[in-house]
Amino acid sequence: MRVIYQKEDVMELIPELEGLILTHRNEVGAFDKGKFSLDPEWGIYKIFQDSGCYKLYTARNENNFLVGYIGFILQVMLHYKHNIIASNDLIFVHPSYRKGLVGYKLIKYAIAELKTEQVFGRPIDCISLTMKTKHPFDAIALRLGFKQTDKLFHMEV
């Protein structure tokens, strides 16, 4: 099975993304659904992308169908003003493409691309990767060279 990895424009992908996001939402809703349901604010994505602060990388099968995506928000680190961080926003690989290396290769591709990006004329210094505790992929992150540095907790209010 041949898969192509590439950087794509969020706004051009909305119809395709919305189909895959339904599968994503049903599987990994942030707070077990409730008042939080995966429903992207496309206008904000456009603003971020147009300013160079959002990058989306995709995986497509041999028929050009979207089978996975990972997006990153690029910003100045507020605690470390001289550094730029790329924080992953969303990551999803269709369940039928998880048995092989699609997720690993998608993240690896994104890392290679992010290493060439600049924000405000400055290179990216750090890449942050988050994952749902119900769907961990720690082994992939560690294999790619990530180190666990934080734990994240949420409280619905």
C-alpha positions as CSV (number, residue, x, y, z in Angstrom):
1,M,0.0,0.0,0.0
2,R,1.6,3.2,-1.2
3,V,1.0,6.4,0.9
4,I,2.0,9.9,0.0
5,Y,3.0,12.4,2.7
6,Q,2.8,16.1,1.9
7,K,2.1,19.6,3.3
8,E,-1.4,20.9,2.3
9,D,-3.5,24.0,2.6
10,V,-6.1,23.6,5.4
11,M,-8.7,25.8,3.6
12,E,-8.5,23.7,0.4
13,L,-8.9,20.5,2.4
14,I,-12.0,21.4,4.4
15,P,-14.4,19.1,2.6
16,E,-12.0,16.1,2.8
17,L,-11.1,16.9,6.4
18,E,-14.7,17.1,7.6
19,G,-15.3,13.5,6.4
20,L,-12.3,12.2,8.3
21,I,-13.0,14.5,11.3
22,L,-16.3,12.7,11.8
23,T,-14.4,9.4,12.3
24,H,-11.8,11.2,14.5
25,R,-14.6,12.8,16.6
26,N,-16.4,9.5,17.2
27,E,-13.2,7.9,18.3
28,V,-11.3,10.4,20.5
29,G,-13.7,13.1,21.6
30,A,-11.6,15.4,23.9
31,F,-13.8,15.1,27.0
32,D,-15.9,12.1,26.1
33,K,-18.0,14.4,24.0
34,G,-20.2,16.3,26.5
35,K,-20.1,20.0,25.7
36,F,-16.8,19.5,23.8
37,S,-17.2,18.0,20.4
38,L,-14.5,18.2,17.7
39,D,-15.8,21.0,15.5
40,P,-12.9,23.1,14.0
41,E,-13.1,26.9,13.8
42,W,-12.0,27.1,10.2
43,G,-11.8,30.9,10.2
44,I,-9.1,30.8,12.9
45,Y,-7.2,28.1,11.1
46,K,-7.2,30.4,8.0
47,I,-5.9,33.3,10.1
48,F,-3.1,31.2,11.6
49,Q,-2.2,29.6,8.3
50,D,-2.2,32.9,6.4
51,S,0.2,34.3,9.0
52,G,2.5,31.3,8.7
53,C,1.6,30.0,12.1
54,Y,-0.2,26.8,11.1
55,K,1.1,23.9,9.1
56,L,-0.9,20.8,8.1
57,Y,0.7,17.6,6.9
58,T,-1.3,14.8,5.4
59,A,-1.1,11.1,4.4
60,R,-2.9,10.0,1.2
61,N,-3.4,6.5,-0.2
62,E,-2.7,5.4,-3.7
63,N,-6.1,6.7,-4.8
64,N,-5.4,10.1,-3.3
65,F,-7.9,9.6,-0.5
66,L,-7.0,11.4,2.8
67,V,-6.1,8.8,5.4
68,G,-4.3,10.9,8.0
69,Y,-3.3,14.3,9.1
70,I,-1.2,16.2,11.7
71,G,-1.4,19.9,12.2
72,F,0.9,22.2,14.1
73,I,0.5,25.7,15.6
74,L,3.8,27.6,15.4
75,Q,4.4,30.3,18.0
76,V,6.9,32.1,20.2
77,M,7.3,30.2,23.5
78,L,5.8,32.5,26.1
79,H,8.1,31.4,28.8
80,Y,11.2,31.3,26.5
81,K,10.8,34.4,24.3
82,H,13.8,33.6,22.2
83,N,12.4,30.2,21.1
84,I,9.8,29.0,18.6
85,I,7.7,26.0,19.3
86,A,5.6,23.9,16.9
87,S,2.8,22.4,19.0
88,N,0.7,19.7,17.4
89,D,-3.0,20.6,17.2
90,L,-4.6,17.5,15.8
91,I,-3.3,14.1,14.7
92,F,-5.3,11.3,13.3
93,V,-4.7,8.3,11.1
94,H,-7.7,6.3,9.8
95,P,-8.0,3.0,11.8
96,S,-7.6,0.9,8.7
97,Y,-4.1,2.5,8.1
98,R,-2.7,2.0,11.6
99,K,-1.3,-1.5,11.3
100,G,1.7,-0.4,9.3
101,L,3.9,2.7,9.7
102,V,1.6,5.4,8.3
103,G,1.4,7.2,11.7
104,Y,5.1,7.0,12.3
105,K,6.0,8.1,8.7
106,L,3.5,11.0,8.9
107,I,5.0,12.3,12.1
108,K,8.5,11.8,10.7
109,Y,7.6,13.7,7.5
110,A,6.1,16.6,9.6
111,I,9.3,16.8,11.7
112,A,11.5,17.0,8.6
113,E,9.3,19.7,7.1
114,L,9.1,21.7,10.4
115,K,12.9,21.7,10.6
116,T,12.9,23.8,7.4
117,E,10.1,26.2,8.5
118,Q,10.5,29.7,10.0
119,V,8.2,31.9,12.0
120,F,8.8,35.6,12.3
121,G,12.1,34.9,10.5
122,R,13.2,32.5,13.1
123,P,13.6,28.7,12.9
124,I,11.6,26.3,15.0
125,D,13.5,25.2,18.2
126,C,11.1,22.7,19.7
127,I,8.3,20.4,18.4
128,S,5.7,19.4,20.9
129,L,3.5,16.3,20.4
130,T,0.4,15.5,22.4
131,M,-1.8,12.4,22.4
132,K,-5.0,11.2,24.0
133,T,-4.5,8.9,27.0
134,K,-7.1,6.6,25.5
135,H,-5.0,6.3,22.3
136,P,-1.4,6.6,23.2
137,F,1.5,6.2,20.8
138,D,4.4,6.8,23.2
139,A,6.5,4.2,21.5
140,I,6.3,6.1,18.2
141,A,7.1,9.4,19.9
142,L,10.1,7.9,21.7
143,R,11.4,6.2,18.6
144,L,11.3,9.5,16.8
145,G,13.4,11.2,19.5
146,F,10.7,12.9,21.6
147,K,11.2,13.1,25.4
148,Q,8.3,13.2,27.8
149,T,8.6,16.5,29.6
150,D,5.1,17.3,30.9
151,K,1.7,15.9,31.9
152,L,-1.5,17.6,30.9
153,F,-4.7,17.7,32.8
154,H,-8.1,19.2,31.8
155,M,-11.0,20.2,33.9
156,E,-14.4,20.9,32.3
157,V,-16.0,24.0,33.9
